[in-house]
Structure formats: structure tokens, C-alpha cells
Amino acid sequence: MNLNSYIRGVGSHLPARVLTNEQLSQTVDTSDEWIRERTGINQRYIAAEGQNTSDLGYGAALDALANAKMDVSEIDLIVVATSTPDLTFPSTATIIQEKLGLRTGAAFDIQAVCSGFVYALSVADAMIKNGSAENVLVIGAETFSRILDWNDRTTCVLFGDGAGALILSTTPAKNKNAGRGVLNTFIRSNGQHKELLYVDGGPSATQTVGKLRMQGNQVFRHAVKELADSMKECAGKAGYEINDIEWFVPHQANQRILEAVAKRLDLRRAQVVSTVAFHANTSAASIPLALDVAIKDGRIKRGHKVMLEAFGGGFTWGAALLEY
């Protein structure tokens, strides 16, 4: 039997603490105007002391389960996209599995930085289509505040903490839900430019966590081209043109990148879901956070085609075409 995966529920979770640009300017040599003009960001959420990535992911998972009207016992796979795991091991996914009270199924992490959620979605969709899982909890969760250099105004103003989740479920290809879900995914990477966006620490190399380092202008140039190309490739392989798609939910890196990609593809501003002003860049969590907002406020409706896209350190990038 041919199987499709369809989107059964979405959810999100944010820390309680909001850090505005004005508050940030009290400790960093920056200003609200400087940040807004260059990034479109107004504020970001910061995890509390003792609040880990798994806590945010767990909150998003509960929200997605409630949205899907599902019992946690129905989940047989958890895939977590994160670059800020609670621990080197075990995986954050297994920690969330334990918090949910699950004793069956499988759980693992994927590390593709800001592209992580697209990568995780691609893996979850493949496992549903090959019959390895029936209900997959796909989570993007990050506490990027823990790896920032808070004296570097070029990076610390860009990022925040949060989590988003999506539940993919199996449906026979010929039933009434056929077509709802993942129509196609496209993922790529190129390690040649890793020095443009990286963290300068790790268990093997330095035995430290390290801090995020980025050459923003170079990242911008690569991101705009690769994102636009991957979106066209993803749509084309599914048999669609860009103008067949109602909504675009990009990785919320920077408003300037969102606008540059939209201009390159001749998209209307209203088609592009942007939450970067409120969430800042939450890496692997940014796409599911934005998707959750747009579904719950009614913009994205059943039957709408939605393009997700992301670009991150590595470099990694990719796109996913969905029919909600």
C-alpha cells in the first residue's frame, strides 16, 4: 500500500522572558534602531536558568498533541532538530520522550543548524512512507542564548530561544486526506564555507561548548541564492511552479534575507510568513514557530500549499513543499 504523510497537528512553546532591543542596548553597544534597520527584529525570548532545550521541546510537543487531539501513546517516533542539546548525549529527543512518559518507539536528534527542521521533516516523511512509523513528532528546539557571545553585537542581537513542533501521521494514498502533508523535500549541504558560520567549541576539538561566530555579509550572499534555487527545485520536482504555492514559511533568520529571497522569486510580501520581529532567529525552531502562528491565526488553511525553506551553518540548506 502506498502511504502519504499528512500534518495532523502543530504546536509551539516559548520561554517566559522577553528581551527587547531596548533592554539589550543597556548591556551591549547597540540600539533599537540599529537592530530593527538591519534585521527587522524587535525582541527575542530567552530561556530561564535551568530551563533546557528539552523543556521547550516538551512544551511544544504537548501543544501539538493538543492541537491534533491525540494521546501521547499514539506517537511512535520523535525526531528533534537542535544544535543546542541538553547534553552531549543522550539525545534531546530521548529526554523529551522520557518527559512525555513514552516507553516505546524511537527517538533521535538531527543536527543541521538552522536547516534542521527541514532535514528532520524529510527524515520523518521518508520513515512514514516506508512504513517504519505511523505518527511522528517532529520538533525544532533551541536555547541559542547559551552559545552566544553577549559582547558581540553582530551576533547576539540576532538569536533567541524557543521550540515548535509538528505531527506527521500516516494516511493511505487513496483516502480523503491524500495530498495533505509532505509533497516533496529537498536538502543539500556544502562544508566548504563552514568558517563563515560556526561555533568555536565542541567536545572533541576543544572540550568546551564554544560561542557562535559568523561573517554575516558572506552568509547573506550564499543564503539568498541557495534558498531561491532550492525552493524552485523542490517545487519543480513535485510538479509545481512557485506561483502555484499560496504560502511561504521561511527560516526566520533576518528580515532582509526574507525580503531578498521573496524579491528574487517575485513573491508578494503578504505570502511570506514572518515572525522574526517577535521571535528573532531561533535556528531549527524558527520554521515550526512561524508555521504554528500562521496555522492558528487562520492564514494557512487545509488544502493550501506551503513552502518551507532554511539555510544554516555547515552550510546546510533545503526546502519542503507541503499541502496542509
C-alpha positions as CSV (number, residue, x, y, z in Angstrom):
1,M,0.0,0.0,0.0
2,N,1.3,3.4,-0.9
3,L,1.4,5.7,2.1
4,N,1.4,9.5,2.4
5,S,2.2,11.6,5.4
6,Y,-0.2,14.4,6.4
7,I,0.0,17.1,9.0
8,R,-2.1,16.2,12.0
9,G,-1.2,19.0,14.4
10,V,1.2,21.8,15.2
11,G,2.4,23.4,18.4
12,S,4.9,25.8,19.9
13,H,6.5,26.9,23.2
14,L,8.4,30.0,24.2
15,P,10.2,30.9,27.4
16,A,8.5,33.5,29.6
17,R,11.3,36.1,29.5
18,V,11.2,38.6,26.7
19,L,14.4,40.6,25.9
20,T,13.6,43.7,23.9
21,N,16.1,45.6,21.8
22,E,16.0,48.5,24.2
23,Q,16.8,46.2,27.1
24,L,19.6,44.6,25.1
25,S,21.1,48.1,24.4
26,Q,21.6,48.6,28.1
27,T,24.4,45.9,28.2
28,V,25.6,45.8,24.5
29,D,26.9,48.6,22.3
30,T,23.8,48.7,20.1
31,S,20.4,50.4,19.8
32,D,16.8,49.5,19.0
33,E,17.0,51.5,15.7
34,W,20.3,49.8,14.7
35,I,18.9,46.3,15.2
36,R,15.5,47.0,13.6
37,E,17.0,48.6,10.5
38,R,19.5,45.7,9.9
39,T,17.5,42.7,11.0
40,G,13.8,43.5,11.4
41,I,14.0,42.1,15.0
42,N,12.2,43.8,17.9
43,Q,12.6,41.3,20.6
44,R,13.6,37.7,21.4
45,Y,12.7,35.1,24.1
46,I,15.4,33.9,26.5
47,A,15.3,30.6,28.4
48,A,15.4,30.9,32.2
49,E,18.2,29.5,34.3
50,G,17.7,25.8,34.5
51,Q,15.3,25.7,31.5
52,N,16.7,23.5,28.9
53,T,16.1,22.8,25.2
54,S,14.2,19.6,26.2
55,D,11.8,21.7,28.4
56,L,11.0,23.9,25.4
57,G,10.6,20.9,23.1
58,Y,8.4,19.2,25.6
59,G,6.1,22.2,25.8
60,A,5.8,22.4,22.0
61,A,5.1,18.6,21.9
62,L,2.2,19.0,24.4
63,D,0.8,21.9,22.4
64,A,1.0,19.9,19.1
65,L,-0.6,16.8,20.7
66,A,-3.5,19.0,22.0
67,N,-3.9,20.6,18.5
68,A,-4.0,17.2,16.9
69,K,-6.4,15.8,19.6
70,M,-4.0,12.9,20.0
71,D,-2.9,10.9,23.0
72,V,0.9,10.7,23.5
73,S,0.7,6.9,23.4
74,E,0.0,7.2,19.6
75,I,3.4,8.6,18.9
76,D,5.9,6.0,17.7
77,L,8.8,8.3,16.6
78,I,10.3,11.5,17.9
79,V,12.8,13.5,15.7
80,V,14.3,16.6,17.3
81,A,16.2,19.1,15.3
82,T,18.6,21.1,17.5
83,S,22.1,22.5,17.7
84,T,21.8,23.2,21.4
85,P,21.1,19.8,23.0
86,D,20.7,19.5,26.8
87,L,23.8,17.2,26.9
88,T,26.4,15.8,24.5
89,F,24.3,12.6,25.0
90,P,21.8,11.2,25.4
91,S,19.8,12.9,22.6
92,T,17.4,15.6,23.5
93,A,14.7,13.5,21.7
94,T,15.1,10.7,24.2
95,I,14.9,13.2,27.1
96,I,11.7,14.6,25.7
97,Q,10.5,11.0,25.2
98,E,11.0,10.4,28.9
99,K,9.2,13.6,29.8
100,L,6.3,12.6,27.8
101,G,6.2,9.2,29.5
102,L,6.7,7.2,26.4
103,R,8.4,3.8,26.8
104,T,8.0,2.6,23.2
105,G,9.0,3.7,19.7
106,A,12.2,5.5,18.8
107,A,13.7,9.0,19.3
108,F,16.8,10.7,18.0
109,D,18.3,14.1,17.2
110,I,19.3,15.7,13.9
111,Q,21.9,18.4,13.8
112,A,21.8,20.6,10.7
113,V,21.7,24.0,12.5
114,C,19.0,26.4,11.1
115,S,18.1,23.9,8.4
116,G,17.5,21.2,11.0
117,F,13.7,21.2,10.9
118,V,13.6,20.7,7.1
119,Y,16.1,17.9,7.5
120,A,14.0,16.3,10.3
121,L,10.8,16.7,8.3
122,S,12.5,14.9,5.3
123,V,13.5,12.0,7.5
124,A,10.1,11.7,9.2
125,D,8.3,11.8,5.9
126,A,10.6,9.1,4.5
127,M,10.1,6.8,7.5
128,I,6.3,7.2,7.2
129,K,6.3,6.4,3.5
130,N,8.5,3.3,4.0
131,G,6.2,2.1,6.8
132,S,8.7,2.5,9.7
133,A,6.5,4.9,11.6
134,E,2.8,5.9,11.8
135,N,2.8,9.0,13.9
136,V,5.9,11.2,14.1
137,L,6.5,14.1,16.4
138,V,8.9,16.4,14.6
139,I,10.4,19.1,16.9
140,G,12.7,22.1,16.4
141,A,14.0,23.3,19.7
142,E,16.9,25.6,20.6
143,T,18.4,27.6,23.5
144,F,20.8,29.6,21.4
145,S,21.2,32.1,24.1
146,R,23.6,29.6,25.7
147,I,26.1,29.7,22.8
148,L,26.1,33.5,22.2
149,D,28.9,35.9,22.8
150,W,26.9,38.7,24.5
151,N,29.7,41.2,23.8
152,D,29.5,40.7,20.1
153,R,26.7,42.9,18.8
154,T,26.8,41.5,15.3
155,T,25.6,38.1,16.5
156,C,23.9,38.3,20.0
157,V,21.2,40.6,18.7
158,L,20.1,38.1,16.1
159,F,19.1,35.0,18.1
160,G,16.6,33.8,20.7
161,D,15.2,30.6,22.3
162,G,12.1,28.6,21.5
163,A,10.5,25.4,20.2
164,G,8.0,24.4,17.6
165,A,6.5,21.0,16.7
166,L,4.6,19.3,14.0
167,I,2.9,15.8,14.0
168,L,3.0,13.8,10.8
169,S,0.7,10.9,10.5
170,T,0.2,8.1,8.0
171,T,-2.6,8.1,5.6
172,P,-3.2,5.7,2.7
173,A,-2.5,7.5,-0.6
174,K,-6.1,6.9,-1.9
175,N,-8.1,8.1,1.1
176,K,-9.7,11.6,1.6
177,N,-6.6,13.0,3.1
178,A,-4.4,12.2,0.1
179,G,-2.1,15.0,-0.8
180,R,-2.2,16.6,2.6
181,G,1.3,16.6,4.0
182,V,4.7,16.5,2.6
183,L,4.7,16.6,-1.2
184,N,8.5,16.9,-1.6
185,T,11.6,17.7,0.3
186,F,15.0,19.0,-1.0
187,I,18.1,19.1,1.3
188,R,21.7,20.0,0.5
189,S,25.0,20.9,2.2
190,N,28.5,22.2,1.4
191,G,31.2,22.2,4.1
192,Q,33.5,24.4,2.0
193,H,32.3,27.5,3.7
194,K,32.0,26.3,7.3
195,E,34.2,29.1,8.6
196,L,31.6,31.7,7.7
197,L,29.1,30.4,10.3
198,Y,30.2,28.1,13.2
199,V,30.6,27.6,16.9
200,D,34.2,27.7,18.1
201,G,34.0,24.8,20.6
202,G,33.0,21.2,20.9
203,P,33.6,18.0,22.9
204,S,36.3,16.6,20.6
205,A,38.1,19.7,19.4
206,T,38.1,22.0,22.5
207,Q,36.3,20.1,25.2
208,T,34.1,23.3,25.6
209,V,30.7,24.4,24.4
210,G,32.1,27.4,22.4
211,K,30.4,30.6,21.1
212,L,28.7,31.3,17.8
213,R,30.8,33.1,15.2
214,M,29.5,34.5,11.9
215,Q,30.5,36.6,8.9
216,G,27.1,38.0,8.2
217,N,27.6,39.6,4.8
218,Q,29.0,36.4,3.3
219,V,26.3,34.2,4.8
220,F,23.7,36.6,3.4
221,R,25.1,36.3,-0.1
222,H,25.1,32.5,-0.1
223,A,21.8,32.2,1.7
224,V,19.7,34.2,-0.8
225,K,21.0,32.3,-3.9
226,E,20.8,28.8,-2.4
227,L,17.3,29.4,-0.8
228,A,15.8,30.7,-4.0
229,D,17.3,27.8,-6.1
230,S,16.2,25.1,-3.6
231,M,12.7,26.4,-3.5
232,K,12.4,26.2,-7.3
233,E,14.0,22.8,-7.3
234,C,11.7,21.5,-4.6
235,A,8.5,22.8,-6.2
236,G,9.6,21.6,-9.7
237,K,10.3,18.0,-8.6
238,A,6.8,17.9,-7.1
239,G,5.3,19.1,-10.4
240,Y,4.6,22.7,-9.3
241,E,5.7,26.2,-10.1
242,I,6.5,28.8,-7.5
243,N,3.3,30.7,-8.4
244,D,1.2,27.6,-7.6
245,I,2.1,28.0,-3.9
246,E,-0.1,30.0,-1.6
247,W,2.3,30.4,1.4
248,F,6.0,30.6,2.1
249,V,7.3,29.9,5.7
250,P,11.0,30.6,5.7
251,H,13.6,30.2,8.4
252,Q,13.3,33.4,10.4
253,A,17.0,34.5,10.2
254,N,16.7,38.1,9.2
255,Q,14.0,40.2,7.6
256,R,16.5,41.4,4.9
257,I,17.1,37.8,3.8
258,L,13.4,37.1,3.8
259,E,12.8,40.1,1.5
260,A,15.7,39.4,-0.8
261,V,14.6,35.8,-1.4
262,A,11.0,37.0,-2.0
263,K,12.2,39.6,-4.5
264,R,14.3,37.0,-6.3
265,L,11.2,34.7,-6.7
266,D,8.8,37.6,-7.3
267,L,6.7,36.7,-4.3
268,R,4.1,39.0,-2.7
269,R,5.0,40.3,0.7
270,A,1.7,39.0,2.1
271,Q,2.6,35.4,1.0
272,V,5.7,35.3,3.2
273,V,5.0,34.4,6.9
274,S,7.4,36.5,9.0
275,T,7.7,36.2,12.8
276,V,11.3,37.3,13.1
277,A,10.3,40.6,14.7
278,F,8.9,38.7,17.7
279,H,11.0,35.5,17.9
280,A,14.3,36.6,16.3
281,N,16.4,33.7,14.9
282,T,15.6,30.6,16.8
283,S,17.6,28.3,14.4
284,A,15.9,24.9,14.0
285,A,12.8,26.2,15.9
286,S,12.1,29.1,13.7
287,I,10.1,27.4,10.9
288,P,7.7,25.4,13.2
289,L,7.2,28.5,15.3
290,A,6.2,30.6,12.3
291,L,4.1,27.7,10.9
292,D,2.2,27.4,14.2
293,V,1.4,31.1,14.2
294,A,0.2,31.1,10.6
295,I,-2.0,28.0,11.0
296,K,-3.5,29.1,14.3
297,D,-4.3,32.6,13.2
298,G,-6.2,31.2,10.2
299,R,-4.0,32.3,7.3
300,I,-2.9,28.8,6.3
301,K,-6.0,26.6,5.7
302,R,-6.5,23.0,4.8
303,G,-5.7,22.4,1.1
304,H,-3.2,25.3,0.9
305,K,0.2,24.6,-0.5
306,V,3.1,25.8,1.8
307,M,6.8,26.0,1.1
308,L,9.2,25.8,4.0
309,E,12.9,26.8,3.4
310,A,16.0,27.2,5.5
311,F,19.7,27.9,5.4
312,G,22.2,27.3,8.2
313,G,25.8,26.7,9.3
314,G,27.6,23.9,7.5
315,F,26.5,25.2,5.1
316,T,23.2,23.3,5.0
317,W,20.0,24.4,3.2
318,G,16.8,22.9,1.9
319,A,13.1,23.3,1.3
320,A,9.9,21.3,1.8
321,L,6.6,21.6,-0.1
322,L,3.5,20.7,2.0
323,E,-0.2,20.6,1.4
324,Y,-1.8,21.5,4.7
